[in-house]
Amino acid sequence: MKTVAVVGLGYIGLPTAAILATNGLEVIGVDVNRNNIEAINRGEVPFVEPDLAVHVAGAVSQGHLRAQLEMPEAEAFIIAVPTPFNADKSADLSYVEAAARAIAPKLRGGELVILESTSPPGATQHLADYLIGLRPDLSADENENAVTENLLHVAHCPERVLPGRVMIELVTNDRIVGGVSRRAAEMAKELYSVFCQGDIFLTDAKTAEMAKLVENSYRDVNIAFANELSVISDKLGIDVWELISLANHHPRVNILQPGPGVGGHCIAVDPWFVVAAAPEEARLIRQARVTNDAKPEWVIRKVEAAAAKIGRQPVIAALGLAFKANIDDLRESPAVSIVAQLADTLPEAKICVAEPHVSTLPHSLVAREQIQLMDLERAVDLADIVLVLVDHDDFKALPQTSLEEKAVIDTRGIWRGDVQTNPESAIRIGTASAAS
């Protein structure tokens, strides 16, 4: 395979396109966002991801990567579009189906179609059936009577990378490839071997889909344990950060860190696909989602308590909107929902948002006059209450003296017992009241 079309140039699609292109393949990226297309063709990256800009600029300048709105013909198609959930928590496969409708007229037989989007069990088979429904002259059934030139090879290869380390982990992490047929899995392995230095394990499509969901569900359950510990510790007057640190000295204990909730395009979404697939059996996984989804409301109650002690409508510095540290990704971020809900519950309060990785507020916040995006120092200087929602390095470097005499609610534990807060509004760092 020499020509690959990557459908969807977001946080996974663009890095995948860039790493394939820098390894010598001709890659055509397809996206619906014209501004992103133009930026990529200038060698620019429309979002923050370390090292990605170097790969994109190099691949574009060498002529191995270009982006466009129209679907091209190619030997392989990688679909990396969103798979959000519906109101009933089932998977919304409409973006996948839209990609299939664009791909179908370009097929000639013999192509490889890979679904990278995180998907519920059966989605890859659904994609294969959907494509064959659009192109009945082709077949994904590799039985002994199949005509080779009319075959379509469909596989699932879920991404397994961490935002902020995508360009490293694309290369070093092991991969799981599940094929609708064995030949499809082998072809996908051959393609990913161009850049993947980790092991590539072959299985069927449904098992590969479930493996990705299980990985993120495992994380979600363990985060829920940490978040529940923080709520219990608050009630009992225990410093949850010290508690976890001490417990983790046990050789077989590794409790994760709590936070204001769970965000991102994977952990906050994927467990619901498991629940939807087996609603009666997935009880622990469902409860973990409920526990983590309830955490933002708990944080909001802490802010309301601090505001009540101040005795007037406060100025709140909300530090961070991203779903994790040192990135600009706001997808499913609990920080965004917390800021929005604070604007509703404290309508007279002024909320100063400091988020060093974005230049504009997201759509859900931009229309609210009481919410303003500003630099970190000014937000903290104006604030009566400092609410830490993301553990960005910029926030950790904030001079501790700037927090004195302020109510501090640190949901990430970046400061512990180092700041003398206002005793009248008294939420001290490192105490149970500040834990989250």
URZI-V867116 format. One record per backbone hydrogen bond with DSSP energy under -1.0 kcal/mol. CO is the residue of the C=O (numbers start at 0). NH is the residue of the N-H. If there is no record, write none. Layout:
{{CO NH} {CO NH}}
//
This chain:
{{1 25} {2 74} {2 75} {3 27} {4 77} {5 29} {6 79} {9 13} {11 15} {12 16} {13 17} {14 18} {15 19} {16 20} {17 21} {19 24} {20 23} {25 3} {26 65} {27 5} {28 67} {29 7} {32 36} {33 37} {34 38} {35 39} {36 40} {38 43} {39 42} {48 51} {50 54} {51 55} {52 56} {53 57} {54 58} {55 59} {56 60} {57 61} {58 63} {58 64} {59 62} {63 26} {65 28} {67 30} {74 111} {75 4} {76 113} {77 6} {78 115} {78 116} {83 91} {85 88} {89 85} {92 96} {93 97} {94 98} {95 99} {96 100} {97 101} {98 102} {99 103} {102 105} {103 106} {110 152} {111 76} {112 154} {113 78} {114 156} {119 122} {121 125} {122 126} {123 127} {124 128} {125 129} {126 130} {127 131} {128 132} {129 133} {130 134} {134 137} {138 151} {140 142} {142 145} {146 149} {147 150} {149 138} {150 109} {152 112} {153 179} {154 114} {155 177} {161 164} {164 168} {165 169} {167 171} {168 172} {170 196} {174 200} {176 202} {177 155} {178 204} {180 184} {181 185} {182 186} {183 187} {184 188} {185 189} {186 190} {187 191} {188 192} {190 193} {191 194} {191 195} {198 174} {200 176} {202 178} {203 207} {204 208} {205 209} {206 210} {207 211} {208 212} {209 213} {210 214} {211 215} {212 216} {213 217} {214 218} {215 219} {216 220} {217 221} {218 222} {219 223} {220 224} {221 225} {222 226} {223 227} {224 228} {225 229} {226 230} {227 231} {228 232} {229 233} {230 234} {231 235} {232 237} {238 242} {239 243} {240 244} {241 245} {242 246} {243 247} {245 248} {246 249} {249 252} {265 268} {265 269} {268 271} {269 272} {269 273} {270 274} {271 275} {272 276} {273 277} {277 281} {280 282} {281 285} {282 286} {283 287} {284 288} {285 289} {286 290} {287 291} {288 292} {289 293} {293 297} {294 298} {295 299} {296 300} {297 301} {298 302} {299 303} {300 304} {301 305} {302 306} {303 307} {304 308} {305 309} {306 310} {313 349} {314 383} {314 384} {315 351} {316 386} {317 353} {318 388} {318 389} {328 322} {329 332} {330 263} {332 336} {333 337} {334 338} {335 339} {336 340} {337 341} {338 342} {339 343} {340 344} {341 345} {345 348} {349 315} {350 371} {351 317} {352 373} {353 319} {354 357} {361 364} {361 365} {364 367} {367 370} {369 350} {371 352} {374 378} {375 379} {376 380} {377 381} {383 406} {384 316} {385 408} {386 318} {387 410} {391 395} {392 396} {394 397} {398 401} {399 402} {400 403} {402 405} {406 385} {408 387} {419 404} {421 424} {421 425} {426 407} {427 430} {430 433}}
//
